[in-house]
Each structure stands twice: as C-alpha cells, then as structure tokens.
Amino acid sequence: MSLRVNHNMSAINAHRSVVKNADAQAKTMEKLSSGLKINRAADGPAQLQISENLRAQSAGLNQAIDNSEMAVSLMQTAEGALDEVSTALIQARQLAVHAGNEGVNDPNMLQADQNEINNILEQVNRIATSTQYGHNYLLDGSRAGNGVTTGKHLEFVDATTEAHSSSVGGYSVNITNAATRSNHTGSVALTQGIIDAGEQITVSEGGRTVNFLTQKGKSVEQTLNDLGTAISDAGLSIDLIRPYPPVTGGGVPQAISFRHKEFGSEHSFQVASNTAGLVSDVANTSVTVENGTDVAGEINGEVSTGKGQVLTGDEGAGTAAGIKVRYTGESLPPGGNAGTVTFSQNSLTFQIGPNGDSHSEISLRSMKTNDLGRGEKNSSNFKSLSEILVLNADQAQDAIRVIDQAIEEVSETRGEMGAFQKNNLESNLNYLRIAHENSISSESVIRDADMAEEMATFTRNQIMMEASTSMMAQANQNSMTVLKLIG
C-alpha cells in the first residue's frame, strides 16, 4: 500500500460527501421552515409554472367571490327601493278606487285624494332619483339602455343588455308592414225594423261575452249607444266604431263596425247575429274575425321581430339586438324609412368570474313616474303615471288602469332583478366557492411540503451529515501515520 500526503483523496472524497449532505440538509430545513416543497424555480421548474397559474386563478376566484357578493348587495339595495315603490303605487291605487266611488264623493273629497296621490308620486320620484349604491344611481334610468328616436310615429321602448351603443347618427328603422287591428263590419245595416224585431248581437273577446238584445222602439242611434256601453261595461277590448260627430239622423240605418283595441296578430274576437250579414255572414253562427297583423321591418338593417306595434332586434342578430321601438303609424312611412333610434348602452356590468369576459349584465329601467304606465290606452289621455288625475269618476277609472300598468312594470322589474340575483349571482357564488376550494387544493398538492416526509428526510440528512463529518476527520487522521515512518 502506497502512502501519499500531497493529496489526501480520502479526505477529499469525504469532503465532497459533507458538502452534498450539507446542501441536502439546508434544502430540507428550508422546506420545513417555509412549509413549501417548491421555494424557487430550481426546486421544480414545471411544477412552479403550474402552481403559479393556479395561484393566479385562486386569487381571481377569490376576488370574483367578493365581486359577486357586492353585486348581490347592490341588487338588494335596488330591490328594497322597488319594494317601497310598489307599496306607494298600491296606496295610490286604493285612493283612485276611492275616487271612483262617484255616488258619495264630493269635490273636496276628490281633491283630497288628488293631493295625496300627488304626494305619492313625489315619493316615487324621490326614490327613483336618490336610490344609489356608492356613486351609482340605480333607478333613475341612467343604468339602462337609453334611446332617442327621430320620426313622426317612432318611439323608443326598451332594450336588453345585448344591444350596442350606436354612433351619433343612430340606427335606421325601416318598416315593411304597419301593425293593424282586428276589425269587422257587417254587410247589412242596422234598421229600425231589425231593432223592433228583437235582434240579438253576440260579441266575445278575451274570455268575456256580451249578449245584447235590441229593445223595440229605440232608435238606431240609441241602440248603438247601448251596444257600445254594454261592450265597455263587460270589459271587452273592443271598440264600436261610430262617426264623430254624428253625421246621420238617429233613425238612419247604420252598418255595425267593431275593432279590437290592441294591434297585432295575437288579438281577435268573435261576433254573431240573428240577421245574416248584420255582423255574422250566417244567421246565428259565430264568426271569428281575422286577426290583425304585427309590425314588420328592420333595425340597422338587421333581422327584427314585430309584436303588435313593437319592433325588436332579434337576439344575436347584431349591434341592434334587443332594441325595441314602437311604430304607431297605421300606414307605411315614405320609402319605408320611419326614422332613426340613437341608442346608448349603460347597463350595469359585473365581473363575476376569474377570467376575461367572465361578466354578467343587467339593465335597471327608470322608475320615475313619467316613465311608468306609458302606453296604457285611456279616455283621459294620461300618457304616464305622472299625469293621472282623480278629480272625477272617469279620470279615476283611467287612473286605475295606468296605476295597474305601473304596478305591473315595477313587479316585472323586480322579478327580473330577483332572477338575476338568484341565477346569475347567488348560483355563481356557489360555483366560485367550490372552484376556489379545488384550485387551492390543487396548488397545495403541487407546492406544499409533506411535513412528515420532510422531517424523515431531515433526520436522515442529519445522520448522513454527522457520519460524513466523522469520516472526514478519520480521513485526516490517516495521513498522520506517515509521521511514524519519519520517526
């Protein structure tokens, strides 16, 4: 056996083991102290990339949960305000019903009812203009799609969250068919002889029926007045068309003409008479009057669907999808162009997911009195809830109709908000919490250290460190045997 002192290979080999064991022990201690098995990219390059993506996803999910909870709070704020609006409108309706009690009311009573209704309308406007979440006003119409139209017979109605804002020039509205109403005119005129013979005229609409029997001795004019009153009292949406002012004498024969109050293909009625041709072609046989037609046309040159007088951009059709306009003309506009609608989309947008485009939108329509109850036909010409009066019985009846329309609109809005909160926000919250939990679990599997396993490894490395250090000392002692040769 040769002995060398210049290079102690045993000591060098032992030193290498000491360094290796020291590095392994240091890494194990780092994992135990941090609780992570990946503290730097070198610990696991692929695992680090995956875990960083999972961390980003988890952070996004956590923020989406907070966003959704805040969105729920906003919706509850708006819905609470609408609950007060509903209560106020019910009170207004009660007052209108009281005002309709013509037999006992005097002018002072009616004025008292009107004063309270005015106060209620002010309350509704105050709620609509002051309800806010943070600096977002919710019920004044600023958080919905708003449109302005040009054109004599064109009105903006509503829009969904799918609609896109238009340019300054707006979207063109082209009409190819104007909406019509179901109508019917008898081919035989009502005469005094038919009246005196005891003619029965039957009109049916919307599940209601009027069986009108003429009275001998009454004139044609009186008979038609009675028929019109009977139809109105029964609540049929039918008008008895009469010339106004009357251009014939009370006993002159007149053709009977009926017309449905509503436009569109959904509305029709039935008529019958004892005399063939008076209203029905065959005596005592009911005739179903041909339905009216819906408006037809395009918005911004895109496919649109008509219902009554309302034209709506088809879902997914393009930029004008969901925009609703009403064309009230009863004939086609010149060249088919009814005008334009300039639209601005201001719907509320909530980021309720961890990724781009993970958002949901809702429009909150205006709850101001001049925007509620619009389009309800009434003889007092109340254009909206803000104009209702109850200073006489006729106005009270029309006010009830307008208030009913307003209550329906508020209830519909509350229903939409409730469905959005339940299905888009709260249901999404359940998914987000589950996804967040699983995302953290996946990241934990990749990145977190198994403390029991690492402790066992640390103990092993500690033993190996002590052993290698001892062997390095022993290797250094081996070189001392050379001194024995010198001595």
C-alpha positions in Angstrom: 0.0 0.0 0.0 1.4 3.4 -1.0 1.1 6.4 1.3 0.8 10.0 -0.1 0.5 13.2 1.8 0.3 15.8 -1.0 -3.3 14.8 -2.0 -5.4 13.1 0.7 -8.0 11.6 -1.6 -9.9 10.0 1.3 -10.4 13.4 2.9 -11.3 15.0 -0.5 -13.9 12.3 -1.0 -15.3 12.7 2.5 -15.4 16.5 2.0 -17.5 16.1 -1.1 -20.0 14.0 0.8 -20.0 16.5 3.6 -20.9 19.3 1.1 -23.5 17.2 -0.6 -25.1 16.3 2.7 -25.0 19.9 3.9 -26.8 21.1 0.8 -29.4 18.4 1.2 -29.9 19.3 4.9 -30.2 23.0 4.1 -32.9 22.4 1.4 -34.8 20.1 3.8 -34.6 22.8 6.6 -35.8 25.4 4.1 -38.8 23.2 3.2 -39.6 22.6 6.9 -39.3 26.3 7.8 -41.4 27.6 4.8 -43.9 24.7 4.6 -43.3 24.6 0.8 -41.5 21.9 -1.2 -41.1 24.4 -4.1 -39.3 27.6 -2.9 -37.6 28.5 -6.1 -37.8 27.5 -9.8 -34.9 25.1 -9.4 -36.9 23.0 -7.0 -39.3 22.1 -9.8 -39.5 24.2 -12.9 -42.6 22.6 -14.4 -44.4 22.4 -11.0 -43.6 26.1 -10.4 -45.3 27.2 -13.6 -48.4 25.1 -12.9 -48.6 26.3 -9.3 -48.2 30.0 -10.3 -51.0 29.7 -12.7 -53.1 28.0 -10.0 -52.2 30.9 -7.6 -53.4 33.4 -10.2 -56.6 31.5 -10.7 -57.2 31.2 -7.0 -56.7 34.9 -6.5 -59.0 35.7 -9.4 -61.7 33.3 -8.0 -61.3 34.9 -4.5 -61.8 38.4 -6.0 -64.8 37.2 -8.1 -66.4 35.9 -4.9 -66.1 39.4 -3.4 -67.4 41.0 -6.6 -70.4 38.7 -6.7 -71.2 39.4 -3.0 -71.0 43.1 -3.7 -73.2 42.7 -6.7 -75.8 40.9 -4.5 -75.7 43.8 -2.1 -76.3 46.3 -5.0 -79.3 44.2 -6.2 -80.8 44.0 -2.7 -80.4 47.8 -2.4 -82.3 48.4 -5.7 -84.9 45.7 -4.9 -85.6 47.2 -1.4 -86.2 50.6 -3.0 -88.6 49.0 -5.5 -90.5 47.4 -2.7 -91.2 50.9 -1.4 -92.3 52.0 -4.9 -94.7 49.0 -5.0 -96.2 49.9 -1.7 -96.6 53.5 -2.8 -98.4 52.5 -6.0 -100.8 50.2 -4.1 -101.7 53.2 -1.9 -102.2 55.3 -5.0 -104.5 52.7 -6.5 -106.5 52.5 -3.3 -107.1 56.3 -3.5 -108.1 56.0 -7.2 -110.6 53.3 -6.3 -112.0 55.6 -3.6 -112.2 58.5 -6.1 -114.2 56.2 -8.4 -117.0 55.9 -5.9 -118.8 58.7 -7.6 -122.1 58.4 -5.7 -120.6 59.6 -2.3 -117.7 61.7 -3.3 -117.8 65.5 -3.4 -115.2 67.8 -5.0 -113.4 68.3 -1.7 -113.1 64.5 -1.2 -111.7 64.1 -4.8 -109.3 67.0 -4.3 -108.1 65.3 -1.0 -107.5 62.1 -2.9 -105.6 64.0 -5.7 -103.4 65.8 -3.1 -102.4 62.5 -1.6 -101.8 60.9 -4.9 -99.6 63.9 -5.9 -97.6 63.3 -2.7 -97.2 59.6 -3.5 -96.0 60.4 -7.0 -93.4 62.8 -5.5 -92.3 59.9 -3.2 -91.9 57.6 -6.1 -89.8 60.2 -8.0 -87.7 60.8 -4.9 -87.0 57.1 -4.6 -86.2 56.8 -8.3 -83.7 59.7 -8.2 -82.0 59.1 -4.9 -81.5 55.3 -4.7 -77.8 54.6 -5.2 -75.0 52.2 -4.3 -71.8 54.1 -3.8 -72.0 56.7 -6.5 -74.1 54.6 -8.9 -77.7 55.8 -9.2 -79.8 52.7 -9.8 -83.4 53.6 -10.6 -83.2 56.9 -12.5 -82.8 55.2 -15.8 -79.0 56.0 -16.1 -78.1 52.3 -15.6 -80.1 51.0 -18.6 -80.1 51.2 -22.3 -81.4 54.6 -23.3 -82.6 55.6 -26.8 -83.9 58.7 -28.6 -85.8 58.5 -31.8 -86.4 60.7 -34.8 -89.5 60.2 -36.9 -93.1 61.2 -36.5 -94.5 57.8 -35.4 -91.4 56.3 -33.8 -90.9 55.7 -30.1 -88.1 54.1 -28.2 -89.5 51.4 -25.8 -86.7 49.4 -24.2 -83.5 47.5 -24.8 -81.7 44.4 -23.4 -78.1 44.2 -22.3 -77.2 42.7 -25.7 -77.7 45.9 -27.6 -74.6 48.0 -28.5 -74.4 51.8 -28.4 -75.0 53.4 -31.8 -73.0 56.1 -33.5 -74.1 59.7 -33.4 -76.3 59.1 -36.4 -78.2 56.3 -34.7 -79.7 53.1 -36.2 -82.1 53.4 -39.1 -85.6 51.9 -38.7 -87.2 50.6 -41.8 -90.8 49.5 -41.8 -92.2 47.0 -44.3 -95.6 46.5 -42.7 -97.5 48.7 -40.3 -99.4 47.0 -37.5 -103.1 46.6 -37.9 -106.0 45.7 -35.6 -108.6 43.0 -36.0 -111.8 44.7 -37.3 -115.1 43.6 -38.8 -118.0 45.5 -40.4 -121.4 43.9 -41.2 -122.7 43.9 -44.7 -126.3 44.7 -43.7 -127.1 47.9 -42.0 -129.0 48.0 -38.7 -132.5 49.3 -39.3 -135.5 50.2 -37.2 -137.2 47.1 -38.4 -134.4 44.8 -37.2 -134.4 46.6 -33.8 -138.1 46.2 -33.3 -138.0 42.5 -34.2 -135.7 41.9 -31.2 -132.2 41.3 -32.7 -129.6 39.5 -30.6 -125.9 40.5 -31.2 -123.2 38.5 -29.5 -119.6 39.7 -29.1 -116.9 37.6 -27.5 -113.3 38.6 -26.7 -110.7 37.5 -24.1 -113.0 35.0 -22.4 -115.8 37.6 -22.0 -119.1 37.6 -23.9 -121.8 40.2 -24.4 -125.2 39.0 -25.5 -127.0 42.2 -26.5 -130.7 42.2 -27.2 -132.3 45.2 -29.0 -135.3 46.9 -27.5 -138.4 47.7 -29.6 -138.9 51.4 -30.1 -135.4 52.5 -29.5 -133.7 54.3 -32.5 -130.7 53.1 -34.3 -128.6 55.7 -32.6 -129.8 54.8 -29.1 -129.4 51.1 -29.9 -125.8 51.6 -31.0 -125.1 53.7 -27.9 -126.5 50.9 -25.7 -124.4 48.3 -27.5 -121.2 50.3 -27.1 -122.0 50.8 -23.3 -122.6 47.0 -22.9 -119.3 46.1 -24.5 -117.4 48.7 -22.4 -119.1 47.6 -19.1 -118.2 43.9 -19.8 -114.6 44.8 -20.1 -114.1 43.7 -23.7 -111.1 45.2 -25.6 -113.4 46.1 -28.4 -114.4 49.5 -29.8 -117.7 50.0 -31.6 -116.7 52.4 -34.4 -119.0 55.3 -34.7 -118.7 58.5 -36.7 -118.0 61.5 -34.5 -119.6 63.9 -34.6 -122.7 62.0 -35.8 -123.4 62.8 -39.4 -126.7 61.0 -39.7 -130.1 61.2 -38.0 -131.0 59.0 -35.1 -133.2 56.6 -37.2 -131.0 56.3 -40.3 -129.8 52.7 -40.9 -126.1 52.2 -40.0 -123.6 49.4 -40.5 -122.2 47.9 -37.3 -118.4 48.1 -37.2 -116.2 46.5 -34.5 -112.5 47.0 -34.0 -110.1 45.5 -31.4 -108.3 48.0 -29.2 -104.9 46.2 -29.5 -102.7 45.9 -32.5 -101.1 42.7 -33.7 -101.7 39.1 -34.7 -102.4 37.9 -31.1 -105.7 39.7 -30.8 -109.1 38.7 -32.3 -112.7 38.4 -31.4 -116.0 36.6 -32.4 -119.3 38.0 -33.4 -122.8 36.6 -34.2 -126.3 38.0 -35.0 -129.8 36.7 -35.7 -129.9 38.5 -39.0 -127.4 37.2 -41.6 -125.0 39.9 -42.7 -125.7 42.3 -39.7 -122.5 41.1 -38.1 -122.1 37.5 -39.0 -122.4 36.2 -42.5 -124.7 33.3 -41.5 -127.6 33.9 -39.1 -126.9 32.6 -35.5 -123.5 31.4 -36.5 -120.4 32.8 -34.7 -117.7 34.3 -36.9 -114.1 34.5 -35.8 -112.8 37.8 -37.1 -109.4 37.7 -38.9 -106.5 38.7 -36.6 -104.6 41.9 -37.1 -101.0 42.0 -38.3 -97.8 42.8 -36.5 -95.4 45.5 -37.5 -92.5 44.2 -39.7 -89.2 45.8 -40.6 -85.5 46.1 -39.7 -83.4 48.0 -37.2 -80.0 48.9 -38.5 -80.6 46.6 -41.4 -80.7 43.6 -39.1 -83.4 41.0 -38.7 -86.1 42.1 -36.3 -89.3 40.7 -35.0 -92.6 42.5 -34.7 -95.2 42.1 -32.0 -98.1 44.5 -32.2 -96.6 47.9 -32.9 -93.3 47.0 -31.2 -90.3 46.0 -33.4 -87.5 44.2 -31.6 -84.0 43.4 -32.9 -83.6 39.7 -32.9 -81.3 38.1 -30.3 -77.8 37.6 -31.7 -78.7 39.5 -34.9 -76.0 42.1 -34.4 -75.5 45.5 -32.8 -79.2 46.3 -32.5 -80.2 43.0 -30.8 -82.7 43.6 -28.1 -83.6 47.2 -29.0 -87.4 47.8 -29.0 -89.1 50.6 -30.9 -92.8 51.3 -31.4 -94.1 52.4 -34.8 -97.5 53.9 -34.2 -98.3 54.8 -37.8 -101.1 53.0 -39.4 -99.6 53.2 -42.9 -96.1 52.7 -44.3 -93.7 55.7 -44.0 -92.4 57.3 -47.2 -89.8 55.0 -48.7 -90.2 52.6 -45.7 -87.9 54.6 -43.5 -89.6 55.5 -40.3 -86.6 57.4 -38.8 -83.7 56.5 -36.5 -83.0 55.4 -32.9 -79.9 56.7 -31.3 -79.0 54.2 -28.5 -76.6 54.3 -25.6 -75.9 51.2 -23.6 -75.3 52.0 -19.8 -76.3 48.6 -18.3 -74.6 47.5 -15.1 -71.7 45.1 -15.8 -70.5 42.8 -13.0 -67.1 40.9 -13.2 -68.3 37.6 -11.7 -65.6 35.2 -12.9 -61.8 34.9 -12.6 -61.1 35.3 -16.4 -61.6 37.9 -19.1 -65.2 38.2 -20.4 -66.5 36.4 -17.3 -69.1 39.1 -16.7 -72.9 39.5 -16.5 -75.1 42.5 -17.2 -78.4 43.8 -16.2 -80.4 46.9 -17.1 -82.3 48.8 -14.5 -85.1 50.8 -16.1 -86.2 54.2 -14.9 -88.8 54.2 -12.1 -89.7 57.8 -12.5 -93.4 58.5 -12.8 -93.2 59.9 -16.3 -91.6 56.6 -17.4 -94.2 54.3 -15.7 -97.6 53.4 -17.0 -96.8 54.6 -20.6 -98.8 53.2 -23.5 -101.9 52.4 -21.5 -104.9 53.4 -23.6 -107.4 55.6 -21.7 -110.0 58.1 -22.5 -108.4 60.8 -20.3 -105.3 60.7 -22.4 -103.0 60.1 -19.4 -99.6 59.4 -21.1 -97.9 58.2 -18.0 -98.3 57.8 -14.2 -97.1 61.4 -13.7 -100.3 62.7 -15.4 -103.0 60.8 -13.5 -105.9 62.8 -12.0 -108.8 61.6 -9.9 -111.0 64.8 -9.9 -113.9 62.9 -11.5 -115.1 59.3 -11.8 -113.9 58.9 -15.4 -110.4 60.1 -14.6 -110.4 57.8 -11.6 -111.2 54.8 -13.8 -108.4 55.7 -16.2 -106.0 56.4 -13.3 -106.7 52.8 -12.0 -105.7 51.4 -15.4 -102.5 53.5 -15.6 -101.5 52.6 -12.0 -102.2 48.9 -12.7 -99.8 49.2 -15.7 -97.2 50.9 -13.5 -97.5 48.2 -10.8 -97.1 45.5 -13.4 -93.9 47.2 -14.7 -92.4 47.6 -11.3 -93.3 43.9 -10.4 -91.8 42.8 -13.7 -88.6 44.7 -13.0 -88.4 43.2 -9.5 -88.9 39.7 -11.0 -86.0 40.3 -13.5 -83.8 41.6 -10.7 -84.7 38.6 -8.5 -84.0 36.1 -11.2 -80.7 37.8 -12.0 -79.7 37.8 -8.3 -80.7 34.1 -7.8 -79.5 32.6 -11.1 -76.6 34.8 -12.1 -75.1 35.9 -8.8 -76.0 33.6 -6.0 -75.8 30.4 -8.1 -72.5 31.7 -9.5 -71.2 32.3 -5.9 -71.7 28.6 -5.1 -69.7 27.6 -8.1 -67.0 30.2 -7.4 -66.5 28.9 -3.8 -66.2 25.3 -4.9 -63.8 26.3 -7.7 -61.7 28.4 -5.3 -61.5 25.5 -2.9 -60.4 23.0 -5.6 -58.0 25.4 -7.0 -56.3 25.9 -3.7 -56.3 22.2 -3.1 -54.6 21.6 -6.4 -52.0 24.2 -5.7 -51.4 22.7 -2.3 -50.7 19.2 -3.8 -48.1 20.7 -6.1 -46.4 23.3 -3.8 -46.9 22.4 -0.1 -44.4 20.3 1.7 -45.4 17.0 3.4 -44.0 17.8 6.8 -43.8 14.2 8.0 -41.9 13.2 4.9 -39.6 16.2 5.1 -38.9 15.6 8.8 -37.9 12.0 8.0 -35.7 13.2 5.2 -34.2 15.9 7.5 -33.4 13.2 10.1 -31.7 11.1 7.5 -29.7 14.0 6.2 -28.7 15.0 9.7 -27.3 11.5 10.3 -25.6 11.4 7.0 -24.1 14.9 7.8 -22.7 13.6 11.1 -21.4 10.4 9.5 -19.7 12.2 6.6 -18.1 14.8 9.0 -16.8 11.9 11.2 -15.4 10.1 8.2 -13.7 13.3 7.0 -12.0 13.6 10.4 -10.9 10.0 10.2 -9.5 10.5 6.7 -7.4 13.4 8.0 -6.1 11.1 10.8 -4.9 8.6 8.2 -2.3 11.0 6.9 -0.7 11.1 10.4 0.6 7.5 10.0 3.3 8.9 7.7 4.9 10.5 10.7 5.6 7.1 12.2 7.8 6.3 9.2 9.8 9.5 9.7 10.3 8.8 13.4 
